[in-house]
């Protein structure tokens, strides 16, 4: 039972036995979604688009009304109960007692000065950087093995003001060197990683201009065949992102794999660059919905 946890339930929900619904994300593919019973009480979502507030759309700004790419009817048609939490907000001792209380745990990018490179394992380094101890890390791994999904849109970013010379000048060379080395030579749960380093447009010694990059992607998995264009907004001076090299979901001709997953016990770790989802001309939101259902459908198999 999930008791006092916050749940999102969409469309018409019936007390008693769980109801099975079919949701089509395109004309050719559909998935079966099961509504979960919670202490014999169901809460109905008031505003359909509020699902975006609690889904791992990691680039969403707080206190900004979610727009979403689709119609209200699309969001209102979704029947599912889930809990997604930022890894920083997880009580791991509660998670150990109630592993089914959280369905998705997601990991956001870290500021360069927060990141600690202490081990050859990137997951441990991210955890240590977030003050998550060794025992809590083991709970996290057990949770994934039992069927949880770790959703990783992470990496390390830098402003232009993170390092200075002794004379007070901005040390961009040191920033460039350090951020490129932060993820170098690491693995994630034993799997190799591929890193992507991006740099904003330099205007002068102090200022830089945010830029965006477009990705034209393709896949061998039919369920993701309608994902074509993705956009990455680069709002910091430098960003160093990564994906785990295992099963490729989406690949770009220039950059290689940009969305991947790895099976870990009955659960999954999904990794992707933090693509923008709010622009209706790109497929960032559709990508996340597809990942959401794909991982749920295959969990435990």
N, C-alpha and C positions, 0 to 999 in steps of 0.2 A: 504493500500500500504506500502511496506517495504522500498521503496526509496533507500537510500544510505547504508542500511545494507548489510553485506557480506552474499552472498548466495552461496550454492553449488548446482549445477545442473548437473546431470549425464546422459550419453548417449545422444540420439538425442532428442532435445526439439523443439517444434513447437510453433511459435507465434500465438496468438489468443486464442482459447478455450483450456482448460486444457486437457491433454491426459491421458488416463488410461493405466497403464502397469501392468503386472503380473510378480512378481519376486519370484522364487522358491529358498528357502534356503536349502531344502532337497527334496527328491523324492516324499514325500507324502504331504507336506504342502506348500501352497503358499499364498501370500497376495496381495491385490490390492493397489497400491500406486498412488496417484494423484499428478500430477505436478501443481504447483501453478503459476498463471500469475502475473508478477511483472512489473507494469507500461509499459506494452506492449513490454518489452525488456527481452530477455532471455540471460543468460551468460552460455556458455558451459565450463564445467570443462576441463582443459588441461591435467592434469595427474590424471588418475583414482584413484590412491592410496592416493591422497591428501585429499580424504574424511576423512581419519583417523586423519588429523590434526584438524579438526573442530568437530569431534564427541567426546562425552565424554569418550574417552579412557584415564582415568585419570592418568595412570601411565606413559604416554608418556613423554619422555624427549624433551625439546625444541631443535630445530636445528638438530634433528636427523631424517633422512629420514624414513618415515613410511614404514614398511615392509608388514604387513598384512598376514593373513593366506591363502588367496585365490588368484586366478589368476587375472590378469588385466581385463580379460573379465567379471569376477564377478562384480568388482567395476564399470566398464564401463556400465554394464547393469542396474544400479540403477537409476531410475528417481525419484528424490525427492528434494524439496526445504525445507531447515530447517535452523533455527538459534539456536545454543547451546552456552550458556555463563556461565562462572564461576560466581558464585554468587558475587564475589568481583568486577566483571566488569560490573554489572548491574546498569544502571541509573534508579532507581525505580520511579522517577517522570515522566520520559519518558514512562516507562512501564505502569504507571497508565493511561496515555493518549492513548497509543497504545499497549494494552495487547497482541495482536496477532503478535507483532513484534519479539517475542522470543518464541520458542517452548519448549526448554529444559533449565532449570537452574540447574547447578550441584554444589555439595558441596564436597570439598576435605578434607582430614585429616588436623588437626591443630597441630602445635607444642604445647607441654604442657604449655609453658610459655605464649603462645598467648591465651589460652583457659580461659574463665571466667565463673564460675559456679555461676550464680546470681539468677536463678529461677528454679522451678521444671520442666520447659519445656525445653527440649534439643534444639529444634529449636530456641527458644529465646536466649539460651546461645550461640549457634553457631553464631547467628546474632550479638549479642552484642560483641562477640569476634572479629568479622569482622567489627565492627564500623557501623553496620546497625541499625538505630534507630527504635523506636516503630512504628511510622507511616509507615516507609518503610516495616516493617514486616507485617503490615496489608495489604499493597499493594501486597506483595508477596502472602499472603493467598488468597486475592481476585483473583489474577492471577491464582492460582491453581484451585480455585473453578470454574473459567471461562473456564478451560480446559487445563491449563498449566501442564507440568510434571516437578516436582522437583526430580532430580536424585541425590541420596545421597550415596556416597562412602566415608563416613567420620568416624571420630573418633579422638583420641588424641594419639600423639606419643612423645617419649622422647629419647634424647641422654643419654649417661652415665655421662654427665658433667653439668646437669641442677641444681644440688644442691650439696653444699659443707658444711662440718662442719666448726666450727669456727677456727679450726686449718688448714683448707685448704684441708682436705681429701674429696674424693668423697663420698657423702651421698646416697648410693644406696638404703638403707632402706627407706629413705624419698621419693625417686623417686618411688619405688615400691608401697608405701602406697598411695601417691597422685594420681598416674595415675590410680590405681584401683578404687579410690573414685571419679574420675572426672565425670563418667557417672552413678554413683550409685544412685538408687532411682528416676531416671528421667523418664518422658514420652515424647513422640513426637506427638504433636497435639492431646493429650489425649490418645494416644495408648501406651501400655507398650513397652519397648525395651529389647532386649537380648544383652548382651555384651560378647565380646571375647577378652581376654587378652593374648598376645603372647610376648615371651621374647627371644631375640637372645642368642646365646651361649656365655657365659662368658669365656674369656681366662685368664684374670688376673684383677687386681684392676682397670686398665685403659681401656683395650682393650676388644672388643667383636667381635664375628664373625657372619655376616649376615647368615640367614638360610632360607629355603623355606619349606612350608607345602603343602601337596597335599590333595585335597578333592575329594572323590568319591561321586557324587551326583545323586539323583533321583528325579522324579517329578510325580505328578498326572495329569499335564496339557500336553496333547499330543503335543502341539506346541514346547515344550522344551524337548521332549523325547531324542533328540540326543545330549544333553549336559551331559557328563559323568565325565570328569576329569577337575578340576580347580587347579591352583597353586597360592599360596600367598607368595610373596617375603617379608621377614622381614628384612629390611635394617637398622632399628633403634634398639636401646637398648630394648625399650619396646613399644608395640602398643596396644591400647585399642579401638577396633572397635565395631560397633553395627549394628543390624538390627531391624526394627520395626515389632512387633509381630501382624500381621493381616493376610493377605493372603500369604501363602507360595508358592513360585514358585519352588525353589530348596532346597533340604534338604540333609545334610550329616549324615550318620549313627552315627558318633561319635559326631559331633558338633551341630547337629540340623539344624534349618533353617539358610541358608546363603544368600538367595536371596528372598526378600519379597516385597509386595506392599500394599498400602492402598489407597482406593478411597476417594477423598476429593472433594465434589461437582462434577463437570464434569471432573476434572483432577485427577492426581495421584501423589503419592510420592512413588518412588521405592527406596529400600535400599538394599545394598549388600556390602560385603567385597571387598576391592580394589584388585581384582584378576588380575594377570598378563595376558595380552592379546597377547604379542608378540611371545611367544613360540608356534610354530606350533603343538607341541605334546599335547597341552592342549586346552580347549574350551573357553578360556576367551574372545576372540574376537567374536566367534559365539554367545556366551551368550549375548553380548551387542547388536549385530545385532538383535537377536531374541527379546530382551527386547524393542528395538527401535520400531520394527514393531508391536509387541503385544500391546504396550501402545498406539501407534497411531491408531491402528485398533479399539481399545475399547474405546478410548477417547470420552466422551460425551454420553456414553450409561449407 
